[in-house]
Amino acid sequence: MRKNRVVREKTTSQRLPATALFESLSESRISVLYLARRAKETKDMALAKELTEKGQSLKIEMVRIRRTLTADWNKESTALLNRSKTAQSELAWLAEKAEKSVKKTKAFSRALDAVSNILALAKKVL
């Protein structure tokens, strides 16, 4: 269990910087596109074009990061699903074993009851 906790903490800490980077790029892209629009309004087409291209490159980078994050999340969710399936099958096995144990206990209890009745009858006869 301790090993899993360390892995989980490591995965979470790796995910946070990537998400923060994604959010930062998104905010930067919004700012750059806003500045590009302002440059168009002031008729500075060269600057507007440069800022628009920068916005597009940020968009491409965001798509790449999103794909990476999605792939990482898919791997993590697949691993968690596999672990949950394993735990579920173990629980089903334990439940089945407990049910069999209850049946055996009931049968043993009935047998003890029968022996007790036989001994009681034998005591009366003797």
Backbone bond lengths (Angstrom), bond angles and torsions (degrees), N, CA, C in turn:
res aa  C-N    CA-C-N  psi(-1)  N-CA   C-N-CA  omega(-1)  CA-C   N-CA-C  phi
1 M - - - 1.445 - - 1.521 111.07 -
2 R 1.291 115.52 -39.19 1.457 119.10 -178.25 1.524 110.44 -61.94
3 K 1.317 116.16 -39.49 1.458 120.77 179.65 1.530 110.17 -61.87
4 N 1.344 116.83 -43.18 1.461 120.74 179.10 1.516 111.63 -62.30
5 R 1.327 117.11 -38.39 1.463 120.68 -179.54 1.522 109.76 -63.29
6 V 1.319 116.81 -42.18 1.467 120.79 179.95 1.522 109.90 -63.98
7 V 1.325 117.18 -43.23 1.462 120.99 179.84 1.518 109.77 -64.12
8 R 1.336 117.22 -43.41 1.450 121.29 -179.26 1.523 110.89 -61.88
9 E 1.337 116.96 -44.32 1.459 120.96 179.16 1.521 110.77 -63.34
10 K 1.310 116.52 -40.45 1.461 121.05 179.99 1.529 110.08 -64.59
11 T 1.338 117.00 -43.57 1.457 120.83 -179.73 1.519 110.66 -63.26
12 T 1.326 117.04 -43.38 1.458 121.00 179.72 1.521 110.89 -63.42
13 S 1.337 116.86 -43.00 1.463 119.50 -179.43 1.519 111.53 -68.23
14 Q 1.336 117.92 -29.32 1.461 120.08 176.95 1.518 110.77 -73.77
15 R 1.324 116.97 -33.70 1.448 120.87 -176.60 1.527 111.07 -72.73
16 L 1.313 117.98 -37.64 1.456 121.51 -175.45 1.523 113.14 -60.00
17 P 1.347 120.15 -47.29 1.464 118.38 178.27 1.530 112.67 -62.34
18 A 1.325 117.71 -36.60 1.460 120.29 179.66 1.525 110.41 -66.04
19 T 1.321 116.86 -41.19 1.463 120.51 178.00 1.515 110.53 -66.59
20 A 1.327 116.43 -42.00 1.465 120.21 178.01 1.527 110.61 -62.51
21 L 1.333 116.71 -40.69 1.462 120.65 177.72 1.524 110.19 -62.27
22 F 1.313 116.26 -43.24 1.463 120.91 179.61 1.533 110.57 -60.66
23 E 1.317 116.66 -45.37 1.465 120.37 178.98 1.533 111.38 -64.56
24 S 1.314 116.36 -39.63 1.467 120.76 179.19 1.529 110.52 -64.29
25 L 1.331 116.51 -43.86 1.469 119.94 178.03 1.522 110.78 -62.68
26 S 1.312 116.43 -38.70 1.459 120.51 179.21 1.523 111.03 -62.66
27 E 1.327 115.71 -45.72 1.472 119.35 178.00 1.527 111.24 -64.51
28 S 1.332 116.92 -39.76 1.473 120.84 178.44 1.518 110.69 -62.68
29 R 1.324 116.51 -41.94 1.461 120.86 -179.46 1.523 110.68 -63.33
30 I 1.317 116.26 -42.74 1.468 119.95 178.11 1.525 109.84 -60.64
31 S 1.324 116.45 -44.48 1.473 120.57 179.90 1.525 111.57 -63.80
32 V 1.325 116.78 -44.37 1.470 120.97 -178.97 1.523 110.29 -63.87
33 L 1.335 117.95 -42.58 1.464 120.26 179.69 1.532 111.18 -68.29
34 Y 1.318 116.55 -33.38 1.471 119.48 175.43 1.536 109.82 -64.23
35 L 1.338 115.71 -44.09 1.463 119.61 178.37 1.529 111.32 -65.26
36 A 1.331 117.03 -34.79 1.467 120.35 177.44 1.523 110.08 -64.39
37 R 1.317 117.20 -40.57 1.458 121.16 178.46 1.534 110.67 -64.83
38 R 1.329 115.65 -41.35 1.468 119.84 178.28 1.534 110.76 -64.14
39 A 1.349 116.06 -38.05 1.468 120.00 178.68 1.530 110.28 -65.13
40 K 1.349 117.53 -38.38 1.475 120.42 177.26 1.516 110.62 -63.83
41 E 1.331 115.17 -39.81 1.471 119.15 -179.86 1.530 111.50 -63.99
42 T 1.332 116.40 -32.13 1.471 119.91 179.51 1.525 111.71 -90.83
43 K 1.313 116.18 7.71 1.473 123.62 176.78 1.530 113.33 66.54
44 D 1.330 117.47 26.96 1.476 121.38 175.49 1.532 107.05 -98.48
45 M 1.336 115.38 80.18 1.456 121.58 -172.44 1.527 113.13 -66.50
46 A 1.320 117.41 -33.82 1.473 119.73 -179.96 1.531 109.93 -63.94
47 L 1.312 115.67 -46.23 1.469 119.90 178.70 1.526 110.62 -66.29
48 A 1.328 117.02 -40.37 1.468 121.05 179.31 1.532 110.23 -61.37
49 K 1.327 115.96 -42.49 1.458 119.75 179.84 1.524 110.92 -65.62
50 E 1.320 116.51 -44.07 1.470 121.16 179.80 1.538 110.93 -62.07
51 L 1.324 116.18 -43.60 1.466 119.73 -180.00 1.530 111.57 -68.47
52 T 1.320 117.29 -36.29 1.466 120.90 177.20 1.527 110.16 -64.57
53 E 1.338 116.90 -42.51 1.470 120.25 176.99 1.528 110.82 -62.49
54 K 1.324 115.95 -39.77 1.471 119.81 177.89 1.532 110.32 -63.29
55 G 1.332 115.52 -39.89 1.468 120.19 176.79 1.520 111.79 -62.44
56 Q 1.349 116.40 -38.55 1.463 120.45 178.40 1.536 111.30 -67.84
57 S 1.331 116.21 -39.78 1.468 118.62 178.79 1.533 110.59 -66.26
58 L 1.331 116.58 -36.21 1.472 119.78 175.48 1.531 110.83 -64.93
59 K 1.335 115.90 -38.10 1.469 120.18 178.38 1.527 110.37 -63.47
60 I 1.325 116.42 -42.95 1.476 120.68 178.90 1.527 110.32 -62.36
61 E 1.320 116.54 -42.59 1.463 121.03 178.54 1.528 110.85 -63.71
62 M 1.326 116.21 -39.45 1.466 120.05 178.53 1.530 111.18 -64.26
63 V 1.322 116.86 -39.55 1.465 120.99 177.76 1.529 109.84 -62.69
64 R 1.323 116.60 -42.35 1.461 120.58 179.22 1.530 110.85 -62.63
65 I 1.314 116.50 -44.86 1.469 120.51 -179.92 1.525 110.02 -65.62
66 R 1.325 116.73 -41.51 1.467 120.29 179.32 1.521 110.42 -60.50
67 R 1.329 116.90 -42.47 1.472 119.69 178.15 1.522 111.20 -63.22
68 T 1.318 116.59 -41.31 1.458 121.18 178.79 1.521 110.53 -63.53
69 L 1.336 116.08 -47.06 1.464 119.83 179.76 1.523 111.19 -62.66
70 T 1.322 116.70 -43.15 1.462 120.64 179.89 1.524 110.22 -62.16
71 A 1.313 116.88 -42.53 1.468 120.10 178.85 1.531 110.31 -63.30
72 D 1.329 116.84 -43.16 1.469 120.16 178.32 1.513 110.89 -63.16
73 W 1.327 116.94 -43.64 1.459 120.33 -179.94 1.523 110.51 -65.65
74 N 1.348 117.08 -37.14 1.463 120.25 177.79 1.520 110.77 -63.71
75 K 1.344 116.79 -43.24 1.461 120.28 178.29 1.522 110.71 -61.31
76 E 1.329 115.17 -45.63 1.464 119.92 -178.64 1.526 110.76 -64.81
77 S 1.321 117.39 -43.39 1.469 120.01 -179.39 1.526 110.72 -67.24
78 T 1.337 117.95 -35.98 1.462 120.83 176.90 1.528 110.18 -64.09
79 A 1.316 116.82 -43.47 1.456 120.33 178.39 1.527 110.74 -62.80
80 L 1.326 116.79 -42.41 1.469 120.20 178.61 1.521 111.64 -65.29
81 L 1.326 117.06 -39.36 1.465 120.19 177.40 1.523 111.21 -63.86
82 N 1.323 116.43 -42.26 1.464 119.58 178.49 1.523 111.31 -62.83
83 R 1.339 116.40 -42.08 1.465 119.79 178.01 1.522 111.13 -64.29
84 S 1.332 116.81 -38.94 1.467 119.38 179.85 1.525 110.98 -68.37
85 K 1.339 117.63 -36.65 1.468 120.39 176.81 1.515 110.60 -64.18
86 T 1.331 116.61 -41.53 1.460 120.86 178.03 1.529 110.14 -62.49
87 A 1.309 116.61 -46.13 1.465 120.65 179.55 1.524 110.64 -63.29
88 Q 1.324 116.84 -39.12 1.457 120.91 179.67 1.526 110.94 -65.05
89 S 1.323 117.56 -41.83 1.466 119.70 178.96 1.527 110.88 -67.59
90 E 1.334 117.04 -36.84 1.461 119.86 176.44 1.520 111.01 -64.89
91 L 1.325 116.79 -41.32 1.463 120.38 177.51 1.524 111.35 -63.76
92 A 1.321 117.26 -40.83 1.467 120.83 177.87 1.523 110.30 -62.21
93 W 1.336 116.80 -41.34 1.465 121.41 178.34 1.522 110.44 -63.53
94 L 1.342 116.61 -44.25 1.465 120.38 178.54 1.525 111.59 -64.15
95 A 1.326 117.38 -39.23 1.466 120.81 178.27 1.520 110.55 -64.55
96 E 1.328 116.07 -41.73 1.467 120.78 178.17 1.526 110.35 -63.16
97 K 1.323 115.42 -43.44 1.463 120.36 179.28 1.538 110.52 -63.82
98 A 1.310 117.16 -41.22 1.464 121.10 178.33 1.524 111.05 -64.32
99 E 1.334 116.46 -40.37 1.465 120.71 178.19 1.523 111.01 -63.04
100 K 1.326 116.50 -43.57 1.474 120.25 177.16 1.526 109.91 -62.66
101 S 1.315 116.78 -40.15 1.458 121.43 179.74 1.528 110.52 -63.47
102 V 1.327 117.13 -40.68 1.468 121.05 177.87 1.518 110.13 -63.02
103 K 1.335 117.14 -43.69 1.471 120.96 179.10 1.525 110.61 -61.59
104 K 1.341 116.48 -43.20 1.464 120.20 179.41 1.524 110.93 -65.23
105 T 1.321 116.42 -39.93 1.464 120.89 179.28 1.529 110.50 -64.01
106 K 1.334 116.96 -42.54 1.464 120.69 178.02 1.526 110.65 -62.83
107 A 1.338 116.58 -43.71 1.472 120.24 179.16 1.526 110.20 -63.26
108 F 1.314 116.92 -43.05 1.463 121.29 178.89 1.530 110.64 -63.48
109 S 1.323 116.27 -40.15 1.462 121.68 178.44 1.531 110.23 -63.71
110 R 1.331 117.60 -43.20 1.467 121.20 177.13 1.525 110.91 -62.84
111 A 1.326 116.13 -40.38 1.469 119.74 178.77 1.526 110.46 -64.13
112 L 1.319 117.38 -42.84 1.469 120.81 177.33 1.526 110.79 -63.16
113 D 1.312 117.01 -38.53 1.460 122.01 177.27 1.529 110.25 -61.60
114 A 1.344 115.12 -45.68 1.466 119.95 179.57 1.527 110.71 -62.57
115 V 1.316 117.33 -44.44 1.473 121.26 178.57 1.522 110.01 -62.27
116 S 1.315 117.09 -40.47 1.461 121.66 178.26 1.521 110.60 -61.62
117 N 1.338 116.36 -43.58 1.468 120.42 178.36 1.531 111.02 -63.71
118 I 1.323 116.25 -42.21 1.471 120.41 178.81 1.510 110.56 -63.04
119 L 1.326 116.60 -43.07 1.471 119.86 178.82 1.528 111.57 -65.06
120 A 1.327 116.35 -37.82 1.467 120.46 177.36 1.525 110.84 -63.50
121 L 1.351 116.19 -42.46 1.470 119.84 177.13 1.518 110.92 -65.39
122 A 1.323 117.09 -40.99 1.478 120.68 179.54 1.501 110.66 -63.01
123 K 1.333 117.56 -37.42 1.461 121.91 179.23 1.508 110.66 -65.49
124 K 1.353 117.03 -39.68 1.463 120.53 178.67 1.520 111.03 -66.84
125 V 1.319 116.23 -38.70 1.474 121.00 -178.57 1.511 109.53 -68.54
126 L 1.310 117.86 -40.82 1.460 119.91 -177.33 1.468 108.19 -78.51
